[in-house]
C-alpha cells in the first residue's frame, strides 16, 4: 500500500509540474481528473499506440534467374544480382545493358522453377555429372554454340520438357545444393526494416496450361532447408502440392502458402469446379485449396487475369493486356467456354456458388500482381521494361521477335504483346518476412500493373461522408469496418454495406481517372451476377445516360513518349453505399483504380530506337490497381 501511494504521489507531482509548466503559472487548484486526463490522454498523438498496418510495401513474388532451367538457357544473371537489382543497385543484364530501378522494391521472392532446380548453371559450367548424360551433352553443345536460333530452339525444347513425366536430367544432390545456396543467399540479403528477401520456388505443373504456383515460406533458411522444392516431376496434381505443404507445416511448425499464376492461359483449368482428375470437388479439397492458396496473381507479363470482355461485356475496362488465343505454348486453341474458369472475377463468382453447395468457398482469394520475368530483373515500369526473357532484351526489333514459339505460327507470342506488369502490394506493420507473410495470409493485399499508387479499401455499415474528409482514412477504416481481404459481419436490420475507398497517385506517376467498385453476387435462384460502379472520379465529369462516365481524355504525346498531369486528380476518396444490397444474397466487393492514359513501353522503344511499329501495336496504356475483395455472407 505504501509503495502504491508513493508511486501515485510521484505521478501526481509530475503531472502537476507538467500542467504548471504548460500553463506558465503556479498550479493553485490541485490535481483534478480533467487535468490528469488532459496530460496523459494517449489520443493526443494520433500515431501513439497505433497497431494497424500503416504502409504499403511494393514487391515481386514471381522472379526467375539463371537458376531456372528455362530462364537459364538465355539468362546469365544470377540470384545475387537479382537481389542487388531489386534493392536499388545497378547491374548488367545478360546482353550487357546497364540496368537499375527508379526506386528499390520493398520485398522480392526469387521463385526459380522447382523442376531440375539449379541445373542450368551447372550444365553451362560443364559439370561432369551433368555432361555424363546424353541430354546434358546435347543441351550443352547447343547452348554454347553461339548460334541464337539454335540456342532459342533448345530453350523451347527445355521449356517443353517441363511438361514431361520424368526429368530429362536428374540429380537430387544438385537440387539440394542449389536450393541451400539460394536460401543462404536470401538470408544474406534479407534486411528487416529495409528489404525482405522471402524464400520461395515455383511449381510448374502442366506447363502448357499454366497451372503454376509460387510457393512462399514464412521462415528463414533453417526452416526452408528442411525440404527441397516440390516439382511437377513429383506430381502434376495441385492437390498433392497442398499435401506437401501440409506435411511441411506439420513437421516444421512453420507456415507456407502458394500463389497460383494468372489463369488466362490455362484453357479453363485454373478455377474449375472439379478435382484434378475430373471428379466433383469435395468440401475437404475446397477447404484445403483456400487454406494454402489465399492469393491469386491477377496481372503479369503474360497478360491480365482479372477480367475479360466476353465475361464482363458491360465493363469498359475489362480485358487489359489480354492474351486469349490459346494455352501458354500454343498447343490448344482457346474456346469461349473456357474463359469462365480462367479469370479471377469469374472465379470469385464461382466461389459463391461452390460455397452454397459445399459450405466452403475455395476461391475466396485476394489479389497480387508480379512480373514472371525470366531476366533476373524485376522491371514493371513502362520506361524501364526488360522483357519476359533474355532473348528479348531492349533492342530495336524486340517488338517483332517471337517470345513464345507455338507449333502453329498463328499462335506465336511476339515481343509487343508482353505487358510491363505487375507488382504485389501488401499492407504490413513492418517490412519483415513475418509481417509480409501475415498480410498475405489475411489477404490485405492489392495488385497493380506496375504503378505504385497507394490504395485503401474498407467495408462496414457505419461509414459516413465525413470519413472521407480526413488525411488518415485508415483510422476510421479499422475502427468502423474491415480492410481489403476481410469479411463483413451480418447486416444490421435496415442497413446496407458502406465502403470507404481512397487512392493516391504514384508520386512519380500519372494522375487518377476514377475508382470503381466491382460487385459480384449470387441470387435466390443460385445464379451469379456482377456490376461495376464508378464511385468517384476526377475533373468534375458528369455521368451521362445509364450512368456512363465520359472518358478522362488523354495528354499522351506518343512521338515523344510523354504525358502531362493536366487531367485527372492526384488523389480520390469517397464513401459509397451499395444501392442494391440484399441481405439474403452472398456477395463480394473490390475496388479498381484507373490512371489517366500514359505511354506504353512500346512507345518508349519507338522513341529510343527511332523505329516505327505496325499499326496493331498499342502505344498507350491505363495503369490500374485491383484490391483484394471484401465478402458478405448471409
C-alpha positions in Angstrom: 0.0 0.0 0.0 2.8 2.4 0.9 4.6 1.7 -2.3 1.5 2.3 -4.3 0.8 5.6 -2.5 4.3 6.8 -3.1 4.1 5.9 -6.8 0.8 7.7 -7.1 2.1 10.7 -5.3 5.2 10.9 -7.5 3.0 10.6 -10.6 0.7 13.4 -9.4 3.7 15.6 -8.7 5.0 15.1 -12.2 1.6 15.8 -13.7 1.2 18.9 -11.5 4.5 20.2 -12.6 3.8 19.5 -16.2 0.5 21.3 -16.1 2.1 24.3 -14.4 4.8 24.4 -16.9 2.4 24.1 -19.8 0.2 26.9 -18.4 3.1 29.1 -17.4 1.5 29.7 -13.9 1.6 28.2 -10.5 -1.0 25.4 -10.0 -3.3 26.5 -7.2 -6.2 24.3 -7.9 -4.6 20.9 -7.2 -4.9 17.8 -9.3 -8.2 17.3 -11.0 -9.3 14.3 -13.1 -9.7 16.7 -16.0 -6.1 17.9 -15.7 -4.7 14.4 -15.5 -6.7 13.3 -18.5 -5.5 16.3 -20.5 -1.9 15.4 -19.9 -1.8 11.6 -20.1 -4.6 11.2 -22.7 -2.9 8.8 -25.3 -5.1 10.0 -28.2 -3.3 13.4 -28.4 -0.7 11.8 -30.7 -2.7 10.1 -33.5 0.2 7.7 -34.0 0.8 6.6 -30.4 -0.4 3.0 -29.8 -1.4 2.6 -33.5 -1.0 -1.1 -34.3 -2.7 -1.4 -37.7 -0.7 -1.6 -41.0 0.4 1.9 -41.9 2.4 1.5 -45.1 2.0 -0.3 -48.5 5.0 -2.5 -49.4 5.7 -3.0 -53.1 7.3 -6.2 -54.3 7.5 -9.0 -56.7 6.6 -12.6 -55.8 7.5 -14.1 -59.1 11.0 -13.6 -60.5 13.3 -16.1 -62.3 17.0 -16.1 -62.6 19.7 -18.1 -64.4 19.0 -20.9 -61.9 15.6 -21.6 -63.5 16.1 -24.3 -66.1 14.1 -22.4 -68.8 15.4 -18.9 -68.0 19.0 -20.2 -67.7 19.1 -21.2 -71.4 19.3 -17.5 -72.3 19.8 -15.7 -69.0 23.3 -15.3 -67.4 22.3 -13.1 -64.4 22.3 -15.0 -61.1 20.3 -14.8 -58.0 22.7 -12.4 -56.2 22.5 -9.8 -58.9 18.7 -10.2 -58.8 18.7 -9.2 -55.2 21.1 -6.3 -55.8 18.9 -5.0 -58.6 15.7 -5.3 -56.5 17.4 -3.4 -53.7 18.2 -0.5 -56.0 21.7 -1.3 -57.2 22.9 -1.1 -60.8 23.7 -4.4 -62.6 24.4 -5.6 -66.1 21.8 -7.5 -68.0 22.6 -10.7 -69.9 23.0 -8.6 -73.0 25.4 -6.2 -71.3 23.0 -3.4 -70.7 23.3 -1.3 -67.6 20.0 -1.7 -65.6 18.6 0.0 -62.5 15.2 0.6 -60.9 13.8 4.1 -60.5 13.0 3.0 -56.9 14.0 -0.1 -55.0 11.5 -2.8 -54.2 10.5 -3.4 -50.6 10.5 -7.2 -51.0 11.3 -9.9 -53.5 10.6 -13.6 -53.9 13.1 -15.3 -56.3 10.8 -18.1 -57.4 13.1 -20.2 -59.6 11.5 -23.4 -61.1 11.5 -26.5 -58.9 12.0 -28.7 -61.9 15.7 -29.6 -62.2 16.4 -26.7 -59.7 19.9 -25.2 -60.3 20.7 -27.5 -63.3 21.4 -24.8 -65.9 24.3 -23.0 -64.2 25.9 -26.4 -63.6 25.3 -27.5 -67.2 26.8 -24.4 -68.7 29.8 -24.7 -66.4 30.4 -28.2 -67.8 29.7 -30.1 -64.7 31.0 -33.7 -65.3 27.9 -35.3 -63.7 25.6 -33.4 -65.9 27.7 -33.9 -69.1 27.8 -37.7 -68.4 24.2 -37.8 -69.6 23.2 -37.8 -73.2 20.7 -35.0 -72.8 23.3 -33.0 -70.9 25.9 -33.3 -73.7 23.3 -32.4 -76.3 22.0 -29.3 -74.5 25.5 -28.1 -73.6 26.6 -28.3 -77.2 23.5 -26.4 -78.4 23.5 -23.7 -75.7 27.3 -23.0 -76.1 27.1 -23.0 -80.0 26.9 -19.2 -80.3 24.1 -19.5 -82.8 21.0 -17.7 -81.5 18.5 -19.7 -83.5 20.0 -23.0 -82.2 20.0 -21.6 -78.6 16.4 -20.4 -78.8 15.2 -23.7 -80.3 16.9 -25.5 -77.4 15.4 -23.2 -74.9 11.9 -24.0 -76.3 12.8 -27.7 -76.1 13.8 -27.4 -72.5 10.6 -25.5 -71.7 8.6 -28.3 -73.3 10.5 -30.9 -71.2 8.9 -29.4 -68.1 5.6 -30.9 -69.1 7.0 -34.5 -69.2 6.7 -37.2 -66.7 10.3 -37.6 -65.8 13.2 -35.1 -65.6 15.5 -35.3 -68.7 18.4 -34.9 -66.3 18.1 -35.9 -62.6 20.4 -35.1 -59.7 18.9 -34.9 -56.3 22.3 -33.8 -54.9 22.5 -30.9 -57.4 18.9 -29.8 -56.5 19.6 -29.8 -52.7 22.9 -28.0 -53.1 21.4 -25.3 -55.3 18.4 -24.9 -53.0 20.5 -24.4 -49.9 22.9 -22.0 -51.7 19.8 -19.9 -52.6 18.2 -20.0 -49.1 21.6 -18.9 -47.6 21.7 -16.0 -50.1 18.2 -15.0 -49.3 19.1 -14.8 -45.6 22.2 -12.7 -46.5 20.2 -10.1 -48.4 17.2 -10.1 -46.1 17.4 -6.9 -44.0 14.4 -6.5 -41.7 13.0 -3.0 -41.8 14.6 -2.2 -45.2 14.3 -5.1 -47.6 12.7 -8.5 -47.4 14.1 -11.5 -49.3 11.3 -14.0 -48.9 12.2 -17.6 -49.8 10.2 -19.4 -52.4 10.1 -21.5 -55.6 7.8 -22.2 -58.5 5.9 -25.4 -59.0 5.4 -25.6 -62.8 2.7 -28.2 -63.5 1.4 -29.0 -67.0 3.5 -26.1 -68.4 1.4 -25.6 -71.5 -1.7 -24.9 -69.3 0.0 -22.7 -66.8 -1.3 -24.4 -63.7 1.8 -23.0 -61.9 2.1 -21.9 -58.3 4.7 -19.9 -56.4 5.3 -21.4 -53.0 6.4 -18.9 -50.3 7.9 -19.7 -46.9 7.4 -17.6 -43.8 10.6 -18.7 -42.2 14.3 -18.4 -42.9 16.9 -20.8 -44.4 17.0 -23.0 -41.4 13.3 -23.7 -41.9 13.2 -23.9 -45.7 16.3 -26.2 -45.8 14.2 -28.9 -44.1 12.7 -29.6 -47.6 13.5 -29.3 -51.2 11.3 -27.7 -53.9 8.3 -29.9 -54.8 8.3 -30.3 -58.6 5.8 -31.4 -61.3 8.0 -34.5 -61.6 6.9 -35.3 -58.1 3.3 -34.7 -59.1 1.3 -32.6 -61.6 -1.7 -32.6 -59.3 -2.2 -29.4 -57.2 -3.8 -31.4 -54.6 -0.5 -33.2 -54.0 1.2 -29.9 -53.7 -1.2 -28.9 -50.9 -0.4 -32.2 -49.2 3.3 -31.5 -49.5 2.7 -28.1 -47.9 0.6 -29.5 -45.1 3.2 -32.1 -44.3 5.9 -29.4 -44.2 3.9 -27.3 -41.8 3.2 -30.2 -39.5 6.8 -31.3 -39.5 8.4 -27.9 -39.0 5.8 -25.8 -37.2 6.3 -23.1 -39.8 3.9 -21.7 -42.4 3.9 -21.8 -46.2 1.5 -20.6 -48.8 1.1 -20.8 -52.6 0.1 -18.2 -55.2 -1.5 -19.5 -58.4 -0.4 -17.6 -61.6 -2.8 -15.7 -63.6 -5.1 -18.3 -65.1 -5.7 -16.7 -68.5 -3.5 -19.3 -70.3 -4.9 -22.4 -68.5 -7.6 -23.0 -71.1 -10.3 -23.5 -68.5 -8.2 -25.4 -65.9 -7.2 -22.9 -63.2 -10.6 -22.2 -61.5 -12.7 -25.3 -62.2 -15.5 -26.9 -60.2 -13.8 -30.3 -60.4 -10.8 -32.1 -58.9 -7.6 -32.5 -61.0 -8.9 -35.9 -62.2 -12.3 -34.5 -63.2 -14.4 -35.6 -60.2 -16.8 -33.4 -58.3 -15.0 -31.0 -56.0 -15.3 -32.0 -52.3 -15.6 -29.9 -49.2 -12.3 -31.2 -48.0 -10.4 -30.2 -51.1 -12.1 -26.8 -51.3 -11.0 -26.1 -47.7 -7.5 -27.2 -48.5 -7.2 -25.0 -51.5 -8.2 -21.8 -49.8 -6.1 -22.6 -46.8 -3.0 -22.9 -48.8 -3.8 -20.5 -51.7 -5.2 -17.3 -50.1 -4.0 -15.2 -53.0 -4.0 -15.2 -56.8 -1.7 -13.4 -59.2 -4.0 -11.4 -61.5 -1.6 -9.5 -63.6 1.9 -10.1 -65.0 4.0 -10.1 -68.2 1.8 -12.8 -69.8 -1.3 -10.6 -69.7 -4.0 -9.7 -67.2 -6.2 -12.3 -65.4 -8.7 -10.0 -63.6 -11.5 -9.9 -66.2 -12.3 -10.5 -69.9 -14.7 -8.6 -72.2 -16.6 -11.7 -73.1 -17.3 -12.4 -69.4 -17.9 -8.7 -68.5 -19.3 -7.1 -71.6 -20.6 -4.1 -69.6 -17.2 -3.3 -68.1 -15.3 -0.9 -70.4 -12.1 -1.5 -68.6 -12.2 -5.3 -68.8 -9.6 -7.0 -71.0 -6.4 -5.1 -70.1 -3.4 -6.6 -71.9 -5.4 -9.7 -73.0 -3.8 -12.9 -74.0 -6.7 -15.2 -75.1 -5.9 -17.1 -78.3 -4.6 -20.4 -76.9 -2.9 -22.0 -73.9 0.6 -21.0 -73.0 2.6 -22.9 -75.6 0.0 -22.6 -78.4 -0.8 -26.3 -78.5 -4.5 -25.9 -77.9 -6.8 -23.2 -79.3 -8.9 -21.4 -76.6 -12.6 -21.5 -76.9 -15.1 -19.1 -75.2 -16.5 -21.7 -72.8 -13.0 -22.0 -71.2 -12.9 -18.3 -70.2 -15.1 -18.6 -67.2 -12.6 -20.9 -65.5 -9.6 -18.7 -66.2 -10.4 -15.2 -64.9 -10.3 -14.1 -61.2 -13.6 -12.1 -61.2 -15.5 -15.1 -62.6 -13.7 -17.4 -60.2 -14.9 -15.2 -57.3 -18.5 -15.7 -58.6 -17.9 -19.4 -59.0 -16.8 -19.5 -55.4 -20.1 -18.1 -54.2 -21.8 -21.0 -55.9 -19.5 -23.6 -54.5 -19.9 -22.2 -51.0 -23.6 -22.7 -51.3 -23.2 -26.3 -52.3 -20.1 -27.3 -50.3 -20.2 -25.0 -47.3 -16.7 -23.8 -48.2 -15.5 -21.2 -50.8 -12.3 -22.4 -52.4 -12.0 -19.1 -54.4 -12.2 -16.7 -51.6 -8.8 -15.3 -52.5 -7.1 -11.9 -52.5 -5.1 -10.3 -55.3 -1.5 -9.6 -56.1 0.4 -8.9 -59.3 4.0 -9.8 -60.1 6.3 -9.9 -63.2 7.2 -13.5 -64.0 10.3 -12.0 -65.5 12.9 -14.6 -66.6 15.7 -12.0 -66.9 16.6 -11.7 -63.1 15.4 -8.1 -63.4 12.1 -7.2 -61.8 11.0 -4.5 -64.2 7.4 -3.5 -64.3 7.9 0.2 -65.3 6.9 1.1 -68.8 10.0 3.1 -69.4 12.3 0.5 -67.9 11.0 -2.8 -69.2 13.5 -5.6 -70.0 11.0 -8.2 -71.2 9.9 -11.7 -70.5 13.3 -13.4 -71.1 16.8 -12.5 -72.0 16.2 -13.3 -75.7 14.0 -10.1 -75.9 16.0 -7.5 -74.0 15.7 -3.9 -75.2 16.9 -3.6 -78.8 15.3 -2.1 -82.0 13.5 -5.2 -83.2 12.4 -6.9 -80.0 8.8 -5.8 -80.5 8.5 -8.2 -83.5 10.6 -11.1 -82.2 9.0 -14.3 -81.1 8.8 -14.6 -77.3 6.9 -17.9 -77.1 7.0 -20.2 -80.2 3.9 -22.3 -80.9 3.7 -25.3 -83.2 1.3 -23.3 -85.3 2.9 -19.8 -86.0 -0.6 -18.3 -85.8 -0.4 -18.7 -82.0 3.2 -17.4 -81.6 3.6 -14.7 -79.0 5.5 -11.7 -80.2 7.5 -9.1 -78.3 5.0 -6.3 -78.5 2.4 -8.5 -76.7 4.3 -8.6 -73.5 2.8 -6.5 -70.7 5.1 -4.4 -68.4 3.3 -5.7 -65.3 2.9 -6.1 -62.4 3.5 -5.6 -58.6 2.3 -7.2 -55.4 1.4 -4.7 -52.7 0.8 -5.7 -49.0 -0.4 -3.5 -46.1 2.0 -4.6 -43.4 3.0 -3.4 -39.9 6.7 -3.6 -40.8 9.0 -4.7 -43.6 9.8 -8.2 -42.4 9.2 -11.7 -43.7 6.8 -12.4 -40.9 4.7 -9.2 -41.3 4.5 -9.6 -45.1 3.6 -13.2 -45.0 0.9 -12.5 -42.4 -0.5 -9.7 -44.6 -0.7 -12.2 -47.4 -2.5 -14.8 -45.3 -5.2 -12.3 -44.2 -5.3 -11.0 -47.9 -4.7 -7.4 -47.0 -3.1 -7.0 -50.4 -3.6 -5.5 -53.8 -2.3 -5.9 -57.3 -1.0 -3.2 -59.7 0.1 -3.3 -63.3 3.3 -1.6 -62.3 2.3 1.7 -60.8 3.0 2.4 -57.2 -0.3 4.1 -56.3 -1.5 3.8 -52.7 -4.9 2.3 -52.2 -7.1 1.8 -49.1 -10.4 -0.1 -49.2 -12.6 -0.8 -46.2 -16.1 -2.2 -45.7 -18.6 -1.8 -42.9 -22.1 -0.4 -42.1 -21.3 2.9 -40.4 -19.1 4.9 -42.7 -20.3 8.4 -43.5 -19.2 11.1 -45.9 -17.2 12.7 -43.1 -14.9 9.7 -43.0 -13.7 10.7 -46.5 -12.8 14.2 -45.2 -9.7 13.1 -43.5 -6.0 12.7 -44.2 -6.0 9.4 -42.3 -8.9 7.3 -43.7 -7.4 4.1 -42.2 -8.3 5.4 -38.7 -12.0 5.3 -39.5 -11.5 2.3 -41.7 -10.1 0.0 -39.0 -12.4 1.4 -36.3 -15.7 1.0 -38.2 -15.0 -1.8 -40.7 -12.8 -4.4 -42.2 -10.0 -3.9 -44.7 -9.5 -5.5 -48.1 -9.4 -9.3 -47.7 -11.9 -9.2 -44.8 -15.5 -10.4 -44.2 -18.4 -8.1 -43.4 -20.4 -9.2 -40.4 -24.1 -9.9 -40.7 -26.1 -6.9 -41.9 -27.9 -4.9 -39.2 -31.6 -4.5 -39.9 -32.3 -1.9 -42.5 -28.6 -1.2 -43.2 -26.6 -1.7 -46.4 -22.8 -2.0 -46.5 -20.8 1.2 -46.9 -17.3 1.3 -48.3 -14.5 3.7 -47.7 -12.1 3.8 -50.6 -9.1 6.0 -51.1 -6.3 6.2 -53.7 -3.3 8.4 -54.1 -1.2 8.6 -57.3 2.2 7.1 -57.7 4.5 10.0 -56.6 6.3 9.9 -59.9 3.4 8.5 -62.0 0.2 9.6 -63.6 -2.9 11.2 -62.1 -6.0 9.1 -61.4 -9.0 8.8 -63.7 -11.5 7.1 -61.4 -12.2 4.5 -58.7 -14.7 1.7 -59.4 -16.2 -0.9 -57.1 -16.8 -4.3 -58.6 -19.7 -6.2 -57.1 -20.5 -9.9 -57.6 -23.4 -11.7 -56.0 -25.5 -14.9 -56.0 -29.2 -14.5 -56.3 -32.0 -16.5 -54.7 -32.0 -18.9 -57.7 -28.3 -19.7 -57.4 -27.2 -17.6 -60.4 -24.3 -15.2 -60.1 -24.1 -11.6 -61.4 -21.8 -8.7 -61.5 -21.9 -4.9 -61.7 -19.2 -2.3 -61.9 -19.9 1.1 -60.2 -18.0 4.3 -60.9 -17.9 5.6 -57.3 -15.6 8.7 -57.6 -13.7 10.3 -60.4 -11.6 13.2 -61.4 -12.2 16.5 -63.2 -15.8 17.1 -62.2 -17.2 15.0 -65.0 -20.9 14.3 -65.0 -22.4 10.8 -65.6 -24.5 10.5 -68.7 -27.3 8.3 -69.7 -27.3 5.0 -67.9 -24.6 6.2 -65.5 -21.9 6.2 -68.2 -19.0 8.3 -67.2 -17.2 10.2 -70.1 -13.6 9.2 -70.8 -11.0 11.3 -68.9 -9.2 12.1 -72.2 -5.5 11.8 -73.0 -2.5 14.0 -72.8 -0.1 11.4 -74.2 2.4 12.6 -76.8 3.3 9.2 -78.4 6.1 10.6 -80.6 7.9 12.0 -77.5 6.7 9.1 -75.2 5.5 11.5 -72.6 2.3 12.9 -71.0 1.1 15.7 -68.8 -0.7 15.5 -65.5 -3.1 18.3 -66.5 -6.1 16.0 -66.4 -7.1 13.6 -63.6 -6.6 14.1 -59.9 -3.7 13.2 -57.7 -6.0 11.5 -55.1 -9.5 10.3 -54.9 -11.6 9.3 -51.8 -15.2 8.6 -51.2 -17.7 6.6 -49.1 -20.1 4.5 -51.2 -23.2 2.5 -50.2 -24.5 -0.4 -52.2 -27.8 0.8 -53.6 -29.0 -2.7 -54.5 -28.0 -4.6 -51.4 -30.0 -7.7 -50.5 -29.0 -9.1 -47.0 -30.1 -12.6 -48.2 -27.6 -12.7 -51.0 -23.9 -13.6 -50.7 -21.7 -11.0 -52.4 -18.1 -9.7 -52.8 -16.8 -6.2 -53.5 -13.4 -5.0 -54.6 -12.0 -1.7 -55.8 -10.4 -1.0 -59.2 -8.4 2.2 -59.6 -7.6 3.5 -63.1 -4.9 6.0 -64.0 -5.1 8.5 -66.9 -3.5 7.3 -70.2 0.3 7.1 -70.3 2.8 5.9 -72.8 3.2 2.1 -73.1 6.7 0.5 -73.2 6.4 0.2 -76.9 6.2 4.0 -77.3 9.4 4.3 -75.3 11.1 1.8 -77.5 9.9 3.5 -80.7 11.3 6.8 -79.5 14.6 5.4 -78.2 15.4 3.3 -81.2 13.8 5.7 -83.7 11.6 3.0 -85.2 8.0 2.7 -86.4 6.0 -0.3 -85.4 2.9 -1.7 -87.2 -0.5 -0.1 -86.5 -1.7 -3.1 -84.4 0.9 -2.4 -81.7 -0.7 -0.3 -78.8 1.3 2.8 -77.8 -0.7 3.9 -74.7 -1.9 2.2 -71.6 -4.0 3.0 -68.5 -2.3 1.5 -65.5 -4.5 0.2 -62.7 -4.8 -1.4 -59.3 -7.1 -4.2 -58.1 -7.7 -4.6 -54.3 -8.5 -7.8 -52.6 -12.2 -8.3 -52.2 -14.4 -7.9 -49.1 -17.0 -10.6 -48.7 -20.6 -10.6 -47.4 -22.1 -13.9 -46.3 -25.8 -14.0 -45.1 
